[in-house]
Amino acid sequence: MLDPKLIKENPQIIQEMLKAREMEFDLDGLIEYDQKRREFIIKTDELRKKKNQVALEISQKKKKGEDASLILEEMKNVSGKLSELESEQENIEKSYSRLALTIPNLVHKSVPVGADENANKEMKKWGKIPEFDFKINDHIDISENLDLVDLERAAKVAGARFYYLKNDLVRLNQSLIHYGLDFLAKKEYSLIQPPYMINRESMEGAVIADDFEEVIYKVEEEDLYMIGTSEHAMAAMHAKEIIEGKDLPLRYAGVSPCFRKEAGAHGRDQKGIFRVHQFDKIEQFVFSRPEDSWNEHEKMISVAEEFYQNLEIPYRVMLLSTGDMGKVSAKTYDIEAWMSGQNAYREIVSCSNCLDYQARRLKIRFRDKTNEETQYVHTLNSTLIATSRILVALMENGQTKDGHIKIPHVLQSYMGNQKEI
């Protein structure tokens, strides 16, 4: 949610953002609802004052033993008008909120303007792309040859885009999680295992719900949604709270399974474990002072880079364009890992600064002293690891001539000093 003052005083900034994102939005309708709701606030406040005055007059007449029937009738009329106004005001507030909750975030000046991923900007590359003197397999063939994944039985049990991990791939998956948590704990992140379901109010605080409902699973007949990422549950942790300024930044590392519909995805990604309905993930989430959030954003992407350098996975960092990044983000970096079996870079990390957009929706503020006015925090999020995608990279980049998989050095101690699968 954007600052209502911006909507009232400088809608041109919002218009420029919508143009950069190439988005249609009823900004005139939002401005009109904003004006109406302000008018109704003034009208209802005036009527409440009048109601209080009439109530005082009634009280005084009763104390004096005087006839108060005419004033009681006036109270009845004032109360009726106030009730009508409050009902109209509620409807206008709902219409305003419905629109205000769907407007995208502002865009940082460094973000390239463009319609889609073709306008994304490559910021850097790291690592040497592996070279092989034998026929390269993709992760589907590698995992089948080593009996590490069972897709057919998973489809029988749960449908497409589910999987059974088997044998040493289960251990490698858990090793990635354990290493990721140890890695972030050393960076002074607080470890969090969140609820795997959240209510709609929490979800709407973190995302534009109408867009995200196409992505996540709803629990029937309950106000609960399966989380698509621990980001949403962590964002809502401090909803309606005032944080002590001295405690900022708050850095959290959330570990959880994630559940996504992945509707519309197609191609070879439909098979295998790269794009699936369920996966394990560790997420970085930070609550920051506004003046520090851009430095925090750079720190978060550097933390993710260090992690993948330690895993010896070649990657590139991409700055997403206005047309490719999410509506909640003001600026997003992606890390794309090299996948040898696909001969391509594929996305493994998304790192975003959301400014005060989520905090306004969730009413998360801070102050340094109790007598100071509160300010909204800034929120930032970044994938550390979505394990199924990194298993793909490790299998494809670490494949050997004899069909084995090399285990990165930093994971070997978590695998009982095993060097290969």
Buried (B, 14 or more C-beta within 10 A) or exposed (E): BBBBEEBEEEBEEBEEBBEBBEEEBEBEEBBBBBBBBBEBEEBBEEBBEBBEEBBEBBEEBEEEEEEBEEBEEBBEEBBEBBEEBBEBBEEBBEBBBEBBBBBBBBBBEEBBEBEEBEBBBEEEBBBEEBEEEEEBBBBBBBBBEBEBBBBEEBBEEEEEBBBBBEEBBEBBBBBBBBBBBEBBEEBEBEEBEBBBBBBEEBBBBBBBBEEBBEBBBEEEEEEBBBBBBBBBBBBBBBBEEBBEBEEBBBBBBBBBEBBBBBEEEEEEBEBBBBBBBBBBBBBBBBBBBBEBBBEBBEBBBEBBBEBBBBBBBBBBBBBBBBBBBBBBBBBBBBBBBBBBBBEEBBBBBBBBBBBBBBBBBBBBBBBEEEEEEBBBBBBBBBBBBBBBBBBBBBBBBBBEEEEBBBBBEBBBEBBEEBEEB
